Amino acid sequence: MEQAICEGASYGTAYDDSDQYNSCNVNVPSLSEDDTQHVDKGKESGSVIEVVDNAMAVNHELPDHTGIPLDEIPYIGLRFVSLQRAQEFYANYAKKVGFVTRIRNTNFDKTRKDSKIPVNQSLHCSREGYRESRVKAATRVKRITTAGCKARMYVMLDRQKDNWMVSKLELKHTHPCSAKQAVHYTEYKELTMHAKCVIQNNDEAGIRPNKTYLALTNEVGGSSNLGYSEKDERNFITIDVDEVNQFKSALWVDTRCRASYEYYGDVVSFDTTYRRNKHGLPFASFVGVNHHGKSTLLRCTLMGNEEICCFEWVFKQWLRCMGSSPQAIITGQCKSMFGAIKNVLPDTHHRWCIWYIMKKIPHKLGGYARYKEIDDRMHGTVWNARSVKSFKKDWSAFIVEFNLERNRWLSGLFCFCALIFLFL
């Protein structure tokens, strides 16, 4: 932690060394960019403000600073070498106290708009503000966590000293804070390297996840001492890197995906047509169909490329996670994917997706003079078939009627039996 310089006398901040800094009194106006100017508008307006303040003062609580070093507690005048260090400092303080922070707003230098240089920033408690829900509390799935909390820290750029200084501060919360419960916030959840090794070894040994979680809980003396929940422990995340530890591919499966695969994993669709992210990595998903005829997500993956080796890694990790291969898999017309499935999933029936095939009809057959008739007849042949035998008969008649025997695309479809996956 960099050297902290306190220049807070003019802000009315005092720390009492006799009570572990729990009785620090911060008399700072907690103003955000949404707060209006405090202008005297008469006795009536003043009385209203006074009533509101008294009502809120009942719920204001100063967090417990027991065990937190003095240099880790924010105060007015505290300085940082950069804005990032200020954010990290306040986030570390919030974790030890028991709340979550977020950036409320950032103001930039208006004289240098092109460079976007920040000049001040406000860091707030995540439970600030108020929100009303139209859903009744009895039927609401997610509870409202906002509590009108005013805890916040303002930092501003000191141009003369070229560092950042805490200019305004409010430490009191309108809700209780618990450092023990902070580890269960999503922002603070983290699996230690020891826990990762234990989970991986136990998974390879066939030990159920609930038994692994129970062992890890007993090891640290209770679930409250773990920085994650049993649900997090059941998540399966694996990352592939190259020789210089650069990212190649990643795969993610959670508990619900594993449970869904046990029921609906007989036929799986592997879709790689989603948009790429800003790093150019294609996103792919494994999707099944539940007993309601609805799609259910079974797994997600980010791939470094669409080569055979990358697809093989994805399918190998699938077998490692799920323990068994699907009876059938439906994919697009990708040669690399076809080779990877043949090598890794030899017992799985591989079929091409009818949607991809029918989407290519305008591109593959649009040059024919009788294209409209061909399109209508092909759709009727595919969607109206009731058996493999009837499909072959109608397909042969379709090819002969429009003299398409030399069309390589249609011949390839029929040779690989891509269109009859409906009759598995």
C-alpha positions as CSV (number, residue, x, y, z in Angstrom):
1,M,0.0,0.0,0.0
2,E,1.4,3.4,-1.0
3,Q,2.1,6.1,1.6
4,A,-1.1,7.7,2.7
5,I,-1.2,11.4,3.4
6,C,-4.0,12.8,5.5
7,E,-5.2,16.3,4.8
8,G,-8.7,15.9,6.2
9,A,-8.8,18.5,9.0
10,S,-10.8,20.9,6.9
11,Y,-13.4,18.1,6.2
12,G,-14.3,17.5,9.8
13,T,-13.1,13.9,10.1
14,A,-12.0,12.4,13.4
15,Y,-10.8,8.9,14.4
16,D,-11.0,7.6,17.9
17,D,-8.0,5.4,18.7
18,S,-9.6,4.1,21.9
19,D,-12.2,1.9,20.2
20,Q,-10.5,0.1,17.3
21,Y,-11.6,2.9,15.0
22,N,-15.2,1.7,15.2
23,S,-16.4,5.1,16.5
24,C,-15.0,7.2,13.7
25,N,-17.3,10.1,13.1
26,V,-17.4,11.2,9.5
27,N,-19.2,14.5,9.1
28,V,-19.1,14.7,5.4
29,P,-21.9,15.7,3.1
30,S,-22.6,12.7,1.0
31,L,-23.5,14.3,-2.3
32,S,-23.8,12.5,-5.6
33,E,-24.3,13.9,-9.0
34,D,-28.1,13.4,-8.6
35,D,-28.3,15.4,-5.3
36,T,-29.7,18.9,-5.6
37,Q,-28.1,22.0,-4.1
38,H,-28.8,22.6,-0.5
39,V,-30.6,26.0,-0.7
40,D,-32.8,27.4,2.1
41,K,-36.3,27.4,0.7
42,G,-38.2,28.3,3.9
43,K,-39.2,26.7,7.1
44,E,-41.6,24.3,5.5
45,S,-38.9,22.8,3.3
46,G,-36.4,22.7,6.1
47,S,-38.8,20.8,8.4
48,V,-39.4,18.2,5.7
49,I,-35.6,17.6,5.3
50,E,-35.2,17.3,9.0
51,V,-37.9,14.6,9.2
52,V,-36.3,12.6,6.4
53,D,-32.9,12.8,8.0
54,N,-34.2,11.7,11.4
55,A,-36.0,8.7,9.8
56,M,-32.8,7.6,8.0
57,A,-30.6,8.2,11.0
58,V,-32.4,5.4,12.8
59,N,-31.1,2.8,10.3
60,H,-27.6,4.2,9.8
61,E,-25.0,1.8,11.0
62,L,-21.3,2.2,11.2
63,P,-19.6,-1.0,10.0
64,D,-17.4,-3.1,12.4
65,H,-13.8,-2.2,11.9
66,T,-12.5,-4.6,14.4
67,G,-9.3,-6.3,13.1
68,I,-9.0,-4.0,10.1
69,P,-5.6,-2.1,10.1
70,L,-5.8,1.7,10.2
71,D,-4.1,2.0,6.9
72,E,-6.9,0.0,5.3
73,I,-9.7,2.2,6.4
74,P,-10.5,5.1,4.1
75,Y,-10.5,8.7,5.3
76,I,-10.7,12.2,3.8
77,G,-7.3,13.2,2.5
78,L,-6.1,9.7,1.7
79,R,-4.1,9.7,-1.5
80,F,-3.4,7.1,-4.2
81,V,-0.9,7.0,-7.0
82,S,-3.7,6.1,-9.5
83,L,-7.4,5.8,-9.9
84,Q,-7.1,2.0,-10.2
85,R,-5.4,1.9,-6.8
86,A,-8.2,3.9,-5.3
87,Q,-10.8,1.4,-6.7
88,E,-8.8,-1.5,-5.4
89,F,-8.4,0.0,-2.0
90,Y,-12.1,0.7,-1.5
91,A,-13.0,-2.8,-2.9
92,N,-10.6,-4.4,-0.4
93,Y,-12.1,-2.4,2.4
94,A,-15.6,-3.3,1.3
95,K,-14.7,-7.0,1.3
96,K,-13.4,-6.9,4.8
97,V,-16.4,-4.9,6.1
98,G,-19.0,-7.0,4.2
99,F,-20.5,-5.1,1.3
100,V,-20.0,-4.7,-2.5
101,T,-18.9,-1.6,-4.3
102,R,-19.7,-0.2,-7.7
103,I,-18.6,2.8,-9.7
104,R,-21.5,5.3,-9.7
105,N,-20.1,7.9,-12.1
106,T,-16.9,9.2,-13.5
107,N,-16.3,12.8,-14.7
108,F,-13.7,13.6,-17.4
109,D,-11.7,16.6,-18.3
110,K,-13.9,18.8,-20.5
111,T,-10.9,20.7,-21.9
112,R,-9.4,17.5,-23.3
113,K,-12.4,15.6,-24.6
114,D,-10.5,13.5,-27.1
115,S,-8.1,12.0,-24.4
116,K,-11.0,11.2,-21.9
117,I,-8.9,11.9,-18.8
118,P,-10.9,11.2,-15.6
119,V,-10.8,14.0,-13.0
120,N,-13.1,12.5,-10.3
121,Q,-15.0,9.4,-9.6
122,S,-17.6,8.2,-7.0
123,L,-17.5,4.7,-5.6
124,H,-20.8,3.7,-3.9
125,C,-22.2,0.7,-2.0
126,S,-24.1,-1.6,-4.3
127,R,-27.2,-1.2,-2.2
128,E,-27.7,2.5,-2.8
129,G,-30.9,4.0,-4.1
130,Y,-34.5,2.7,-4.1
131,R,-36.4,0.5,-6.5
132,E,-40.0,-0.5,-6.5
133,S,-41.3,-3.7,-8.0
134,R,-44.7,-4.2,-9.6
135,V,-44.4,-7.9,-8.7
136,K,-45.9,-8.9,-5.3
137,A,-43.3,-9.9,-2.7
138,A,-45.0,-13.3,-2.4
139,T,-44.5,-14.2,-6.0
140,R,-41.2,-12.3,-6.7
141,V,-38.4,-14.6,-7.5
142,K,-35.5,-12.2,-6.9
143,R,-35.7,-10.0,-3.8
144,I,-34.9,-6.3,-4.0
145,T,-31.5,-5.6,-2.4
146,T,-31.4,-1.8,-2.7
147,A,-31.7,-0.2,0.7
148,G,-31.1,3.5,0.1
149,C,-27.5,3.2,1.4
150,K,-25.5,6.4,1.4
151,A,-22.1,4.8,1.9
152,R,-19.7,6.1,-0.7
153,M,-16.2,7.4,-1.4
154,Y,-15.3,10.3,-3.8
155,V,-11.9,10.6,-5.2
156,M,-10.6,13.5,-7.3
157,L,-7.4,14.1,-9.3
158,D,-4.9,16.5,-7.7
159,R,-3.2,18.0,-10.7
160,Q,-0.5,19.7,-8.7
161,K,0.7,16.6,-6.9
162,D,-0.3,14.2,-9.7
163,N,-2.2,11.8,-7.5
164,W,-5.8,11.0,-6.4
165,M,-7.3,12.1,-3.1
166,V,-10.4,11.2,-1.2
167,S,-12.5,14.4,-1.1
168,K,-15.8,13.1,0.3
169,L,-16.6,10.1,2.4
170,E,-19.5,8.3,4.1
171,L,-18.9,5.1,6.0
172,K,-22.3,4.5,7.5
173,H,-24.7,2.0,5.9
174,T,-28.5,1.7,6.1
175,H,-28.2,-2.0,6.2
176,P,-26.1,-4.5,8.3
177,C,-22.7,-5.6,6.9
178,S,-21.1,-8.9,7.6
179,A,-17.6,-9.8,6.7
180,K,-18.3,-13.5,7.1
181,Q,-21.1,-13.3,4.5
182,A,-19.1,-11.2,2.1
183,V,-17.3,-14.3,0.7
184,H,-20.6,-15.5,-0.7
185,Y,-21.2,-12.4,-2.8
186,T,-20.7,-13.1,-6.5
187,E,-17.9,-10.5,-6.7
188,Y,-15.9,-12.1,-4.0
189,K,-16.3,-15.8,-4.8
190,E,-13.1,-17.5,-5.6
191,L,-11.8,-21.1,-5.6
192,T,-8.4,-21.6,-4.1
193,M,-5.7,-23.6,-6.0
194,H,-6.0,-26.3,-3.2
195,A,-9.8,-26.5,-3.7
196,K,-9.4,-26.8,-7.5
197,C,-6.9,-29.6,-7.1
198,V,-9.1,-31.5,-4.7
199,I,-12.2,-31.1,-6.9
200,Q,-10.4,-32.3,-10.0
201,N,-8.8,-35.3,-8.3
202,N,-12.0,-36.3,-6.6
203,D,-13.9,-35.9,-9.9
204,E,-11.5,-38.2,-11.7
205,A,-11.8,-40.7,-8.8
206,G,-15.6,-40.7,-9.2
207,I,-16.3,-39.0,-5.9
208,R,-19.6,-37.2,-6.0
209,P,-19.4,-33.3,-5.8
210,N,-21.5,-33.2,-2.5
211,K,-19.0,-35.4,-0.8
212,T,-16.1,-33.2,-2.0
213,Y,-17.8,-30.1,-0.8
214,L,-18.4,-31.7,2.6
215,A,-14.8,-32.6,2.9
216,L,-13.6,-29.1,2.0
217,T,-16.1,-27.6,4.5
218,N,-14.9,-29.8,7.4
219,E,-11.3,-28.9,6.5
220,V,-11.8,-25.2,7.1
221,G,-14.2,-25.5,9.9
222,G,-17.5,-24.7,8.3
223,S,-19.1,-23.5,5.1
224,S,-18.9,-19.9,6.3
225,N,-15.1,-20.0,6.0
226,L,-15.2,-21.1,2.3
227,G,-15.1,-18.5,-0.4
228,Y,-17.6,-20.3,-2.5
229,S,-20.8,-22.4,-2.3
230,E,-21.6,-26.0,-3.2
231,K,-23.1,-24.8,-6.5
232,D,-19.9,-23.1,-7.5
233,E,-18.0,-26.3,-6.6
234,R,-20.2,-28.3,-9.0
235,N,-19.4,-25.9,-11.9
236,F,-17.0,-27.4,-14.4
237,I,-14.6,-25.0,-16.1
238,T,-11.5,-26.0,-18.0
239,I,-9.2,-23.8,-20.1
240,D,-6.7,-24.8,-22.8
241,V,-3.5,-22.8,-23.3
242,D,-0.6,-23.0,-25.7
243,E,3.1,-23.3,-25.0
244,V,3.4,-19.7,-23.8
245,N,0.3,-19.9,-21.6
246,Q,-1.9,-17.9,-24.0
247,F,-5.6,-18.6,-24.2
248,K,-6.8,-21.2,-26.8
249,S,-10.2,-22.5,-25.7
250,A,-12.4,-22.7,-22.7
251,L,-15.4,-24.9,-21.7
252,W,-18.0,-24.3,-19.0
253,V,-20.7,-26.6,-17.5
254,D,-22.7,-25.9,-14.4
255,T,-24.8,-28.2,-12.1
256,R,-28.0,-27.7,-14.0
257,C,-26.4,-28.5,-17.3
258,R,-25.1,-31.8,-15.9
259,A,-28.5,-32.7,-14.5
260,S,-30.2,-31.8,-17.8
261,Y,-27.8,-34.0,-19.8
262,E,-28.7,-37.0,-17.7
263,Y,-32.3,-36.7,-18.8
264,Y,-32.1,-35.1,-22.2
265,G,-28.6,-36.0,-23.5
266,D,-29.6,-38.7,-25.9
267,V,-29.6,-36.3,-28.9
268,V,-27.5,-33.1,-28.8
269,S,-27.2,-30.2,-31.1
270,F,-23.7,-28.5,-31.4
271,D,-24.1,-25.0,-32.8
272,T,-21.1,-22.8,-33.7
273,T,-23.0,-20.0,-35.6
274,Y,-23.0,-17.5,-32.8
275,R,-21.2,-14.2,-33.2
276,R,-17.6,-14.0,-32.4
277,N,-16.4,-11.8,-29.5
278,K,-14.0,-8.9,-29.9
279,H,-11.1,-11.3,-29.7
280,G,-12.3,-13.3,-32.7
281,L,-13.2,-16.4,-30.6
282,P,-16.2,-18.4,-31.9
283,F,-18.8,-19.2,-29.3
284,A,-20.4,-22.7,-29.4
285,S,-23.2,-24.3,-27.4
286,F,-24.5,-27.8,-26.8
287,V,-28.3,-27.8,-26.7
288,G,-30.8,-30.6,-26.0
289,V,-34.6,-30.8,-26.0
290,N,-36.5,-31.4,-22.8
291,H,-39.8,-33.2,-22.3
292,H,-41.7,-30.0,-23.1
293,G,-40.1,-29.7,-26.5
294,K,-38.1,-26.7,-25.3
295,S,-34.3,-26.2,-25.9
296,T,-32.2,-26.6,-22.8
297,L,-28.5,-25.6,-22.5
298,L,-26.1,-28.4,-21.8
299,R,-22.7,-26.6,-22.2
300,C,-20.9,-23.6,-23.5
301,T,-17.5,-23.2,-25.0
302,L,-15.2,-20.6,-26.5
303,M,-12.9,-21.9,-29.2
304,G,-9.6,-20.5,-30.4
305,N,-10.3,-21.6,-34.0
306,E,-12.4,-24.1,-35.9
307,E,-9.7,-26.6,-36.7
308,I,-9.9,-30.4,-36.0
309,C,-7.6,-30.2,-33.0
310,C,-9.7,-27.6,-31.4
311,F,-12.9,-29.5,-31.9
312,E,-11.2,-32.7,-30.6
313,W,-10.3,-30.8,-27.4
314,V,-13.9,-29.7,-26.9
315,F,-15.3,-33.2,-27.4
316,K,-12.7,-34.8,-25.1
317,Q,-13.5,-32.3,-22.3
318,W,-17.2,-33.1,-22.9
319,L,-16.6,-36.8,-22.2
320,R,-14.4,-35.9,-19.2
321,C,-17.1,-33.7,-17.7
322,M,-20.3,-35.7,-18.6
323,G,-18.8,-39.2,-18.4
324,S,-20.6,-40.5,-21.5
325,S,-21.1,-39.6,-25.2
326,P,-24.6,-38.8,-26.6
327,Q,-26.3,-41.3,-28.9
328,A,-26.6,-38.7,-31.7
329,I,-25.2,-35.3,-32.4
330,I,-26.5,-32.7,-34.9
331,T,-24.1,-30.2,-36.3
332,G,-23.5,-27.9,-39.3
333,Q,-21.7,-29.0,-42.5
334,C,-18.1,-28.5,-41.2
335,K,-15.4,-30.9,-42.4
336,S,-13.2,-30.2,-39.3
337,M,-16.1,-31.0,-37.0
338,F,-16.9,-34.1,-38.9
339,G,-13.3,-35.4,-38.5
340,A,-13.2,-34.5,-34.8
341,I,-16.5,-36.3,-34.1
342,K,-15.3,-39.4,-36.0
343,N,-12.1,-39.5,-33.9
344,V,-13.4,-38.7,-30.4
345,L,-17.1,-39.9,-30.6
346,P,-16.9,-42.9,-32.9
347,D,-20.1,-44.5,-31.4
348,T,-22.2,-41.4,-31.8
349,H,-24.5,-41.0,-34.8
350,H,-23.5,-37.8,-36.6
351,R,-26.1,-35.9,-38.7
352,W,-26.2,-32.6,-40.3
353,C,-28.8,-30.0,-39.2
354,I,-31.7,-29.6,-41.6
355,W,-31.9,-25.9,-40.9
356,Y,-28.4,-25.3,-42.2
357,I,-29.1,-27.3,-45.3
358,M,-32.3,-25.6,-46.2
359,K,-30.8,-22.2,-45.6
360,K,-28.2,-22.9,-48.4
361,I,-30.8,-23.7,-51.1
362,P,-30.9,-20.1,-52.6
363,H,-27.2,-20.0,-52.8
364,K,-26.7,-23.6,-54.2
365,L,-29.7,-23.8,-56.5
366,G,-30.7,-20.2,-57.2
367,G,-29.1,-20.2,-60.7
368,Y,-31.6,-22.7,-62.1
369,A,-34.3,-21.4,-64.3
370,R,-36.9,-23.4,-62.4
371,Y,-35.6,-22.4,-59.1
372,K,-39.0,-21.6,-57.5
373,E,-40.4,-25.0,-58.5
374,I,-37.2,-26.7,-57.2
375,D,-37.4,-24.9,-53.9
376,D,-41.0,-25.8,-53.3
377,R,-40.5,-29.4,-54.3
378,M,-37.4,-29.9,-52.2
379,H,-39.1,-28.4,-49.1
380,G,-42.1,-30.8,-49.7
381,T,-39.9,-33.8,-50.1
382,V,-37.9,-33.1,-46.9
383,W,-40.7,-32.1,-44.6
384,N,-43.4,-34.4,-45.8
385,A,-41.4,-37.6,-45.6
386,R,-42.7,-40.2,-43.2
387,S,-40.1,-42.9,-43.4
388,V,-36.6,-43.6,-44.9
389,K,-38.1,-45.6,-47.7
390,S,-40.6,-42.9,-48.7
391,F,-37.9,-40.2,-48.5
392,K,-35.6,-42.1,-50.9
393,K,-38.4,-42.6,-53.3
394,D,-39.5,-39.0,-53.3
395,W,-35.9,-37.8,-53.4
396,S,-35.1,-39.9,-56.5
397,A,-38.2,-38.6,-58.3
398,F,-37.3,-35.0,-57.4
399,I,-33.8,-35.4,-58.8
400,V,-35.0,-37.0,-62.1
401,E,-37.8,-34.5,-62.6
402,F,-35.5,-31.4,-62.5
403,N,-32.4,-33.1,-64.1
404,L,-30.3,-32.6,-61.0
405,E,-28.2,-35.8,-61.3
406,R,-25.0,-33.8,-61.8
407,N,-25.5,-31.4,-59.0
408,R,-22.6,-32.2,-56.6
409,W,-24.1,-30.5,-53.6
410,L,-27.4,-32.5,-53.7
411,S,-25.5,-35.7,-54.5
412,G,-23.3,-35.2,-51.4
413,L,-26.3,-34.6,-49.2
414,F,-27.9,-37.9,-50.2
415,C,-24.6,-39.9,-50.0
416,F,-24.0,-38.8,-46.4
417,C,-27.7,-39.3,-45.5
418,A,-27.7,-35.9,-44.0
419,L,-31.4,-35.3,-44.6
420,I,-32.7,-38.4,-42.9
421,F,-31.5,-37.6,-39.4
422,L,-35.2,-37.1,-38.5
423,F,-35.7,-40.9,-38.7
424,L,-33.1,-41.8,-36.0
